[in-house]
Amino acid sequence: MLVFAFALVAVLVILLALGFRIAKPWERAIVLRLGNMNAVRGPGPFLLIPFIDSVARMVDTRITSTPVRTEKTLTRDTTPVTVEAVVFWMVHDPERATIEVGNYQQAVELVAQTSLREAIAAADLTQLLAEREEVDAKLLFNIGRKTSDWGITIKSVEIRDVDLPESLQNAMSAQAQAYREKDARVTRASAEVAVAEEFKKSAEVYDSCPTAFRILSINRLYDMSKQPGTLILMPTDAVNSFANAAAIPAAMTSARAEHV
């Protein structure tokens, strides 16, 4: 009798050990009973009936990232581009993801790749380059609409890179260079107009007062003469005019002294 009790306890311990399972905080266990869906267990410890219950799959409910790439896909304006994107998704219904989809990870990747090609074909190259957020929003809606029935939620879709053909890159670079040169020339022309306006005003002042122009010329010559090794050649009439201009301040100073 005692031996039978020990044997019974040993069998119970073995069955308990065979049926004891632990699911991590991010895991959900799909439990089948005799081949039929029974329950979703986890997180934490749970028990199975040995030889009757079985775990069909441990589903990871964390957010997963899936890279997607399409090569030489034509945009709406027939430009071949290679686009790289990443899809962030998670399983919100482990039972449906397991029962209704054979390999939901591969299914998400294929759906994302197909939706990315559709989005590229519906967008112009300019829109694809300058309005990525709008394209990302469309991809999020289209992919999420297809995967929601599988118990999968698409959290976000982000286009990481758009690779253009080398010939198109060279053409766009040349176009950008031409625009930069155009802007530089327009800026230079505007500066020359402003300088010309100032010269015009100066000419009007000097035309009304020739003595001021002579004094300005003397100052310019003085600034030039300060450079070592500078040789200045001047015509005789210019020297005489400078002398006359220089005599004006002296005469004014003399007149003031006599007045005093």
ZADO-1210 file (C-alpha; in nm, 4 decimals, padded with zeros to 6 digits):
<atoms>
<atom x="00.0000" y="00.0000" z="00.0000" code="MET" pos="1"/>
<atom x="00.2814" y="00.2375" z="00.0880" code="LEU" pos="2"/>
<atom x="00.4607" y="00.1546" z="-00.2331" code="VAL" pos="3"/>
<atom x="00.1462" y="00.2316" z="-00.4296" code="PHE" pos="4"/>
<atom x="00.1142" y="00.5715" z="-00.2583" code="ALA" pos="5"/>
<atom x="00.4740" y="00.6579" z="-00.3369" code="PHE" pos="6"/>
<atom x="00.4232" y="00.5532" z="-00.6974" code="ALA" pos="7"/>
<atom x="00.1098" y="00.7646" z="-00.7229" code="LEU" pos="8"/>
<atom x="00.2890" y="01.0679" z="-00.5813" code="VAL" pos="9"/>
<atom x="00.5787" y="01.0142" z="-00.8198" code="ALA" pos="10"/>
<atom x="00.3406" y="00.9986" z="-01.1167" code="VAL" pos="11"/>
<atom x="00.1656" y="01.3161" z="-01.0056" code="LEU" pos="12"/>
<atom x="00.4987" y="01.4961" z="-00.9674" code="VAL" pos="13"/>
<atom x="00.6068" y="01.3863" z="-01.3142" code="ILE" pos="14"/>
<atom x="00.2761" y="01.4953" z="-01.4667" code="LEU" pos="15"/>
<atom x="00.2994" y="01.8278" z="-01.2865" code="LEU" pos="16"/>
<atom x="00.6520" y="01.8780" z="-01.4139" code="ALA" pos="17"/>
<atom x="00.5436" y="01.7927" z="-01.7671" code="LEU" pos="18"/>
<atom x="00.2485" y="02.0321" z="-01.7550" code="GLY" pos="19"/>
<atom x="00.4162" y="02.3286" z="-01.5832" code="PHE" pos="20"/>
<atom x="00.4979" y="02.6226" z="-01.8133" code="ARG" pos="21"/>
<atom x="00.6093" y="02.9828" z="-01.7674" code="ILE" pos="22"/>
<atom x="00.5420" y="03.2635" z="-02.0137" code="ALA" pos="23"/>
<atom x="00.7560" y="03.5769" z="-02.0127" code="LYS" pos="24"/>
<atom x="00.5876" y="03.9164" z="-01.9644" code="PRO" pos="25"/>
<atom x="00.5762" y="03.9782" z="-02.3408" code="TRP" pos="26"/>
<atom x="00.4749" y="03.6222" z="-02.4396" code="GLU" pos="27"/>
<atom x="00.1334" y="03.4661" z="-02.4886" code="ARG" pos="28"/>
<atom x="00.0947" y="03.0880" z="-02.5195" code="ALA" pos="29"/>
<atom x="-00.1602" y="02.9485" z="-02.7656" code="ILE" pos="30"/>
<atom x="-00.2876" y="02.6324" z="-02.5935" code="VAL" pos="31"/>
<atom x="-00.4593" y="02.3578" z="-02.7915" code="LEU" pos="32"/>
<atom x="-00.6578" y="02.0788" z="-02.6306" code="ARG" pos="33"/>
<atom x="-00.6837" y="01.7663" z="-02.8406" code="LEU" pos="34"/>
<atom x="-00.6076" y="01.9743" z="-03.1475" code="GLY" pos="35"/>
<atom x="-00.8706" y="02.2415" z="-03.0810" code="ASN" pos="36"/>
<atom x="-00.8186" y="02.5964" z="-02.9638" code="MET" pos="37"/>
<atom x="-00.8450" y="02.6047" z="-02.5857" code="ASN" pos="38"/>
<atom x="-00.7040" y="02.9261" z="-02.4388" code="ALA" pos="39"/>
<atom x="-00.4380" y="03.1944" z="-02.4486" code="VAL" pos="40"/>
<atom x="-00.2116" y="03.1691" z="-02.1437" code="ARG" pos="41"/>
<atom x="00.0410" y="03.4081" z="-01.9972" code="GLY" pos="42"/>
<atom x="00.2204" y="03.5969" z="-01.8821" code="PRO" pos="43"/>
<atom x="00.3472" y="03.4022" z="-01.5831" code="GLY" pos="44"/>
<atom x="00.3098" y="03.0339" z="-01.4870" code="PRO" pos="45"/>
<atom x="00.0321" y="02.8090" z="-01.6173" code="PHE" pos="46"/>
<atom x="-00.0464" y="02.4377" z="-01.6248" code="LEU" pos="47"/>
<atom x="-00.1159" y="02.2010" z="-01.9116" code="LEU" pos="48"/>
<atom x="-00.2765" y="01.8604" z="-01.9056" code="ILE" pos="49"/>
<atom x="00.0031" y="01.6319" z="-02.0270" code="PRO" pos="50"/>
<atom x="-00.0618" y="01.4451" z="-02.3517" code="PHE" pos="51"/>
<atom x="-00.3887" y="01.6385" z="-02.3948" code="ILE" pos="52"/>
<atom x="-00.2872" y="02.0038" z="-02.4006" code="ASP" pos="53"/>
<atom x="-00.0105" y="02.1435" z="-02.6165" code="SER" pos="54"/>
<atom x="00.1394" y="02.4871" z="-02.6842" code="VAL" pos="55"/>
<atom x="00.0955" y="02.5631" z="-03.0546" code="ALA" pos="56"/>
<atom x="00.3010" y="02.8827" z="-03.0463" code="ARG" pos="57"/>
<atom x="00.4527" y="03.1364" z="-02.8090" code="MET" pos="58"/>
<atom x="00.3523" y="03.4739" z="-02.9524" code="VAL" pos="59"/>
<atom x="00.5738" y="03.7774" z="-02.8917" code="ASP" pos="60"/>
<atom x="00.3515" y="04.0809" z="-02.8259" code="THR" pos="61"/>
<atom x="00.6322" y="04.3369" z="-02.8292" code="ARG" pos="62"/>
<atom x="00.6712" y="04.5943" z="-03.1072" code="ILE" pos="63"/>
<atom x="00.8695" y="04.4425" z="-03.3927" code="THR" pos="64"/>
<atom x="01.0513" y="04.6255" z="-03.6724" code="SER" pos="65"/>
<atom x="01.0554" y="04.4834" z="-04.0243" code="THR" pos="66"/>
<atom x="01.2748" y="04.6411" z="-04.2963" code="PRO" pos="67"/>
<atom x="01.1209" y="04.6643" z="-04.6443" code="VAL" pos="68"/>
<atom x="01.3015" y="04.7406" z="-04.9715" code="ARG" pos="69"/>
<atom x="01.1844" y="04.7839" z="-05.3295" code="THR" pos="70"/>
<atom x="01.4283" y="04.8180" z="-05.6200" code="GLU" pos="71"/>
<atom x="01.3790" y="05.0190" z="-05.9413" code="LYS" pos="72"/>
<atom x="01.0108" y="05.0829" z="-05.8846" code="THR" pos="73"/>
<atom x="00.8567" y="05.3379" z="-06.1217" code="LEU" pos="74"/>
<atom x="00.6949" y="05.6466" z="-05.9750" code="THR" pos="75"/>
<atom x="00.3902" y="05.8111" z="-06.1301" code="ARG" pos="76"/>
<atom x="00.6193" y="06.0246" z="-06.3483" code="ASP" pos="77"/>
<atom x="00.8072" y="05.7077" z="-06.4620" code="THR" pos="78"/>
<atom x="01.1231" y="05.7577" z="-06.2550" code="THR" pos="79"/>
<atom x="01.2891" y="05.4354" z="-06.1337" code="PRO" pos="80"/>
<atom x="01.3724" y="05.4579" z="-05.7621" code="VAL" pos="81"/>
<atom x="01.4942" y="05.2222" z="-05.4925" code="THR" pos="82"/>
<atom x="01.3166" y="05.2842" z="-05.1610" code="VAL" pos="83"/>
<atom x="01.3985" y="05.1518" z="-04.8142" code="GLU" pos="84"/>
<atom x="01.1412" y="05.1676" z="-04.5360" code="ALA" pos="85"/>
<atom x="01.0829" y="05.0155" z="-04.1935" code="VAL" pos="86"/>
<atom x="00.7502" y="04.8938" z="-04.0511" code="VAL" pos="87"/>
<atom x="00.6822" y="04.8870" z="-03.6753" code="PHE" pos="88"/>
<atom x="00.4059" y="04.6461" z="-03.5765" code="TRP" pos="89"/>
<atom x="00.2782" y="04.4313" z="-03.2906" code="MET" pos="90"/>
<atom x="00.0372" y="04.1438" z="-03.2306" code="VAL" pos="91"/>
<atom x="-00.2712" y="04.2602" z="-03.0421" code="HIS" pos="92"/>
<atom x="-00.4701" y="03.9366" z="-03.0855" code="ASP" pos="93"/>
<atom x="-00.2405" y="03.6313" z="-03.0491" code="PRO" pos="94"/>
<atom x="-00.5233" y="03.3849" z="-03.1158" code="GLU" pos="95"/>
<atom x="-00.6191" y="03.5301" z="-03.4550" code="ARG" pos="96"/>
<atom x="-00.2553" y="03.5815" z="-03.5560" code="ALA" pos="97"/>
<atom x="-00.1868" y="03.2132" z="-03.4893" code="THR" pos="98"/>
<atom x="-00.5080" y="03.0526" z="-03.6142" code="ILE" pos="99"/>
<atom x="-00.5720" y="03.2658" z="-03.9257" code="GLU" pos="100"/>
<atom x="-00.2156" y="03.3259" z="-04.0523" code="VAL" pos="101"/>
<atom x="00.0464" y="03.0601" z="-04.1131" code="GLY" pos="102"/>
<atom x="00.3499" y="03.2909" z="-04.0766" code="ASN" pos="103"/>
<atom x="00.2319" y="03.6355" z="-03.9726" code="TYR" pos="104"/>
<atom x="00.5839" y="03.7838" z="-03.9724" code="GLN" pos="105"/>
<atom x="00.6362" y="03.6933" z="-04.3374" code="GLN" pos="106"/>
<atom x="00.2827" y="03.8064" z="-04.4170" code="ALA" pos="107"/>
<atom x="00.3466" y="04.1504" z="-04.2669" code="VAL" pos="108"/>
<atom x="00.6684" y="04.1838" z="-04.4694" code="GLU" pos="109"/>
<atom x="00.4975" y="04.0886" z="-04.7977" code="LEU" pos="110"/>
<atom x="00.2017" y="04.3174" z="-04.7387" code="VAL" pos="111"/>
<atom x="00.4339" y="04.6052" z="-04.6493" code="ALA" pos="112"/>
<atom x="00.6424" y="04.5515" z="-04.9606" code="GLN" pos="113"/>
<atom x="00.3348" y="04.5407" z="-05.1846" code="THR" pos="114"/>
<atom x="00.1866" y="04.8527" z="-05.0237" code="SER" pos="115"/>
<atom x="00.5194" y="05.0336" z="-05.0604" code="LEU" pos="116"/>
<atom x="00.5263" y="04.9595" z="-05.4334" code="ARG" pos="117"/>
<atom x="00.1675" y="05.0836" z="-05.4673" code="GLU" pos="118"/>
<atom x="00.2508" y="05.4049" z="-05.2821" code="ALA" pos="119"/>
<atom x="00.5554" y="05.4694" z="-05.5013" code="ILE" pos="120"/>
<atom x="00.3557" y="05.4113" z="-05.8188" code="ALA" pos="121"/>
<atom x="00.0889" y="05.6592" z="-05.7016" code="ALA" pos="122"/>
<atom x="00.3341" y="05.9400" z="-05.6124" code="ALA" pos="123"/>
<atom x="00.5542" y="06.1724" z="-05.8150" code="ASP" pos="124"/>
<atom x="00.9266" y="06.1852" z="-05.7480" code="LEU" pos="125"/>
<atom x="00.8983" y="06.5337" z="-05.5966" code="THR" pos="126"/>
<atom x="00.6238" y="06.4194" z="-05.3611" code="GLN" pos="127"/>
<atom x="00.8232" y="06.1115" z="-05.2645" code="LEU" pos="128"/>
<atom x="01.1264" y="06.3243" z="-05.1764" code="LEU" pos="129"/>
<atom x="00.9612" y="06.6282" z="-05.0177" code="ALA" pos="130"/>
<atom x="00.6417" y="06.4866" z="-04.8639" code="GLU" pos="131"/>
<atom x="00.7604" y="06.1706" z="-04.6909" code="ARG" pos="132"/>
<atom x="00.5327" y="06.2187" z="-04.3907" code="GLU" pos="133"/>
<atom x="00.2276" y="06.2145" z="-04.6164" code="GLU" pos="134"/>
<atom x="00.3514" y="05.8998" z="-04.7929" code="VAL" pos="135"/>
<atom x="00.4235" y="05.7394" z="-04.4527" code="ASP" pos="136"/>
<atom x="00.0671" y="05.8136" z="-04.3405" code="ALA" pos="137"/>
<atom x="-00.0777" y="05.6517" z="-04.6521" code="LYS" pos="138"/>
<atom x="00.1398" y="05.3439" z="-04.6036" code="LEU" pos="139"/>
<atom x="00.0346" y="05.3198" z="-04.2382" code="LEU" pos="140"/>
<atom x="-00.3327" y="05.3257" z="-04.3377" code="PHE" pos="141"/>
<atom x="-00.3012" y="05.0785" z="-04.6251" code="ASN" pos="142"/>
<atom x="-00.0871" y="04.8233" z="-04.4401" code="ILE" pos="143"/>
<atom x="-00.2935" y="04.8518" z="-04.1220" code="GLY" pos="144"/>
<atom x="-00.6153" y="04.7992" z="-04.3158" code="ARG" pos="145"/>
<atom x="-00.4834" y="04.4712" z="-04.4560" code="LYS" pos="146"/>
<atom x="-00.3366" y="04.3327" z="-04.1321" code="THR" pos="147"/>
<atom x="-00.6054" y="04.4343" z="-03.8809" code="SER" pos="148"/>
<atom x="-00.8078" y="04.1194" z="-03.9589" code="ASP" pos="149"/>
<atom x="-00.5043" y="03.9095" z="-03.8639" code="TRP" pos="150"/>
<atom x="-00.4847" y="04.0501" z="-03.5111" code="GLY" pos="151"/>
<atom x="-00.1838" y="04.2676" z="-03.5994" code="ILE" pos="152"/>
<atom x="-00.1542" y="04.6427" z="-03.5402" code="THR" pos="153"/>
<atom x="00.0786" y="04.8577" z="-03.7508" code="ILE" pos="154"/>
<atom x="00.2263" y="05.1232" z="-03.5201" code="LYS" pos="155"/>
<atom x="00.4164" y="05.3306" z="-03.7773" code="SER" pos="156"/>
<atom x="00.5811" y="05.3189" z="-04.1197" code="VAL" pos="157"/>
<atom x="00.8874" y="05.5305" z="-04.2016" code="GLU" pos="158"/>
<atom x="01.0684" y="05.5709" z="-04.5338" code="ILE" pos="159"/>
<atom x="01.4405" y="05.5730" z="-04.4555" code="ARG" pos="160"/>
<atom x="01.6009" y="05.6287" z="-04.7946" code="ASP" pos="161"/>
<atom x="01.5138" y="05.7019" z="-05.1567" code="VAL" pos="162"/>
<atom x="01.7928" y="05.6075" z="-05.3978" code="ASP" pos="163"/>
<atom x="01.7847" y="05.7674" z="-05.7423" code="LEU" pos="164"/>
<atom x="01.9671" y="05.6571" z="-06.0601" code="PRO" pos="165"/>
<atom x="02.3120" y="05.8120" z="-06.0991" code="GLU" pos="166"/>
<atom x="02.2170" y="05.9901" z="-06.4231" code="SER" pos="167"/>
<atom x="01.9182" y="06.1529" z="-06.2536" code="LEU" pos="168"/>
<atom x="02.1325" y="06.2543" z="-05.9562" code="GLN" pos="169"/>
<atom x="02.3783" y="06.4259" z="-06.1908" code="ASN" pos="170"/>
<atom x="02.0955" y="06.6076" z="-06.3707" code="ALA" pos="171"/>
<atom x="01.9415" y="06.7260" z="-06.0437" code="MET" pos="172"/>
<atom x="02.2843" y="06.8381" z="-05.9196" code="SER" pos="173"/>
<atom x="02.3411" y="07.0388" z="-06.2386" code="ALA" pos="174"/>
<atom x="01.9966" y="07.1956" z="-06.2050" code="GLN" pos="175"/>
<atom x="02.0622" y="07.2915" z="-05.8441" code="ALA" pos="176"/>
<atom x="02.4003" y="07.4382" z="-05.9432" code="GLN" pos="177"/>
<atom x="02.2321" y="07.6448" z="-06.2156" code="ALA" pos="178"/>
<atom x="01.9786" y="07.7800" z="-05.9661" code="TYR" pos="179"/>
<atom x="02.2576" y="07.8718" z="-05.7236" code="ARG" pos="180"/>
<atom x="02.4511" y="08.0532" z="-05.9977" code="GLU" pos="181"/>
<atom x="02.1337" y="08.2372" z="-06.0993" code="LYS" pos="182"/>
<atom x="02.0730" y="08.3508" z="-05.7415" code="ASP" pos="183"/>
<atom x="02.4378" y="08.4591" z="-05.7073" code="ALA" pos="184"/>
<atom x="02.4203" y="08.6662" z="-06.0257" code="ARG" pos="185"/>
<atom x="02.0936" y="08.8288" z="-05.9233" code="VAL" pos="186"/>
<atom x="02.2416" y="08.9147" z="-05.5834" code="THR" pos="187"/>
<atom x="02.5559" y="09.0556" z="-05.7445" code="ARG" pos="188"/>
<atom x="02.3500" y="09.2636" z="-05.9890" code="ALA" pos="189"/>
<atom x="02.1375" y="09.4003" z="-05.7046" code="SER" pos="190"/>
<atom x="02.4531" y="09.4976" z="-05.5151" code="ALA" pos="191"/>
<atom x="02.5935" y="09.6718" z="-05.8230" code="GLU" pos="192"/>
<atom x="02.2705" y="09.8681" z="-05.8639" code="VAL" pos="193"/>
<atom x="02.2879" y="09.9782" z="-05.5009" code="ALA" pos="194"/>
<atom x="02.6520" y="10.0812" z="-05.5399" code="VAL" pos="195"/>
<atom x="02.5698" y="10.2688" z="-05.8596" code="ALA" pos="196"/>
<atom x="02.2960" y="10.4595" z="-05.6775" code="GLU" pos="197"/>
<atom x="02.5420" y="10.5633" z="-05.4088" code="GLU" pos="198"/>
<atom x="02.7975" y="10.6662" z="-05.6724" code="PHE" pos="199"/>
<atom x="02.5273" y="10.8725" z="-05.8396" code="LYS" pos="200"/>
<atom x="02.4554" y="11.0554" z="-05.5154" code="LYS" pos="201"/>
<atom x="02.8275" y="11.1139" z="-05.4567" code="SER" pos="202"/>
<atom x="02.8721" y="11.2446" z="-05.8108" code="ALA" pos="203"/>
<atom x="02.5914" y="11.4945" z="-05.7580" code="GLU" pos="204"/>
<atom x="02.7570" y="11.6203" z="-05.4411" code="VAL" pos="205"/>
<atom x="03.1016" y="11.6497" z="-05.5994" code="TYR" pos="206"/>
<atom x="02.9542" y="11.8107" z="-05.9110" code="ASP" pos="207"/>
<atom x="02.8000" y="12.0857" z="-05.6990" code="SER" pos="208"/>
<atom x="03.1268" y="12.1350" z="-05.5057" code="CYS" pos="209"/>
<atom x="03.4467" y="12.0717" z="-05.7131" code="PRO" pos="210"/>
<atom x="03.6651" y="12.1677" z="-05.4180" code="THR" pos="211"/>
<atom x="03.5275" y="11.8758" z="-05.2187" code="ALA" pos="212"/>
<atom x="03.6182" y="11.6411" z="-05.5037" code="PHE" pos="213"/>
<atom x="03.9748" y="11.7771" z="-05.5105" code="ARG" pos="214"/>
<atom x="04.0075" y="11.7299" z="-05.1340" code="ILE" pos="215"/>
<atom x="03.8790" y="11.3738" z="-05.1714" code="LEU" pos="216"/>
<atom x="04.1412" y="11.3101" z="-05.4405" code="SER" pos="217"/>
<atom x="04.4161" y="11.4441" z="-05.2139" code="ILE" pos="218"/>
<atom x="04.3027" y="11.2091" z="-04.9350" code="ASN" pos="219"/>
<atom x="04.3052" y="10.9140" z="-05.1730" code="ARG" pos="220"/>
<atom x="04.6594" y="11.0012" z="-05.2839" code="LEU" pos="221"/>
<atom x="04.7670" y="11.0348" z="-04.9246" code="TYR" pos="222"/>
<atom x="04.6270" y="10.6900" z="-04.8413" code="ASP" pos="223"/>
<atom x="04.8101" y="10.5424" z="-05.1409" code="MET" pos="224"/>
<atom x="05.1380" y="10.7090" z="-05.0497" code="SER" pos="225"/>
<atom x="05.1422" y="10.5393" z="-04.7110" code="LYS" pos="226"/>
<atom x="05.2160" y="10.2064" z="-04.8781" code="GLN" pos="227"/>
<atom x="05.5943" y="10.1494" z="-04.8889" code="PRO" pos="228"/>
<atom x="05.7529" y="10.1494" z="-05.2352" code="GLY" pos="229"/>
<atom x="05.4541" y="10.3220" z="-05.4001" code="THR" pos="230"/>
<atom x="05.5328" y="10.5499" z="-05.6969" code="LEU" pos="231"/>
<atom x="05.2599" y="10.7965" z="-05.7998" code="ILE" pos="232"/>
<atom x="05.2729" y="10.9789" z="-06.1342" code="LEU" pos="233"/>
<atom x="05.0449" y="11.2785" z="-06.1794" code="MET" pos="234"/>
<atom x="04.9907" y="11.5277" z="-06.4647" code="PRO" pos="235"/>
<atom x="05.0965" y="11.8899" z="-06.4006" code="THR" pos="236"/>
<atom x="04.7433" y="12.0337" z="-06.4190" code="ASP" pos="237"/>
<atom x="04.6265" y="11.7872" z="-06.1543" code="ALA" pos="238"/>
<atom x="04.9078" y="11.8950" z="-05.9241" code="VAL" pos="239"/>
<atom x="04.8132" y="12.2599" z="-05.9729" code="ASN" pos="240"/>
<atom x="04.4485" y="12.1886" z="-05.8985" code="SER" pos="241"/>
<atom x="04.5449" y="11.9998" z="-05.5856" code="PHE" pos="242"/>
<atom x="04.7657" y="12.2906" z="-05.4833" code="ALA" pos="243"/>
<atom x="04.4778" y="12.5311" z="-05.5291" code="ASN" pos="244"/>
<atom x="04.2522" y="12.3046" z="-05.3300" code="ALA" pos="245"/>
<atom x="04.5104" y="12.2826" z="-05.0561" code="ALA" pos="246"/>
<atom x="04.5417" y="12.6618" z="-05.0512" code="ALA" pos="247"/>
<atom x="04.1745" y="12.7071" z="-04.9747" code="ILE" pos="248"/>
<atom x="04.1869" y="12.5809" z="-04.6148" code="PRO" pos="249"/>
<atom x="04.5073" y="12.7868" z="-04.5581" code="ALA" pos="250"/>
<atom x="04.3419" y="13.1017" z="-04.6913" code="ALA" pos="251"/>
<atom x="04.0390" y="13.0407" z="-04.4738" code="MET" pos="252"/>
<atom x="04.2615" y="12.9955" z="-04.1701" code="THR" pos="253"/>
<atom x="04.4508" y="13.3202" z="-04.2527" code="SER" pos="254"/>
<atom x="04.1246" y="13.5139" z="-04.2951" code="ALA" pos="255"/>
<atom x="04.0035" y="13.3954" z="-03.9599" code="ARG" pos="256"/>
<atom x="04.3309" y="13.5048" z="-03.7965" code="ALA" pos="257"/>
<atom x="04.3078" y="13.8570" z="-03.9511" code="GLU" pos="258"/>
<atom x="03.9495" y="13.8874" z="-03.8392" code="HIS" pos="259"/>
<atom x="04.0503" y="13.8071" z="-03.4870" code="VAL" pos="260"/>
</atoms>
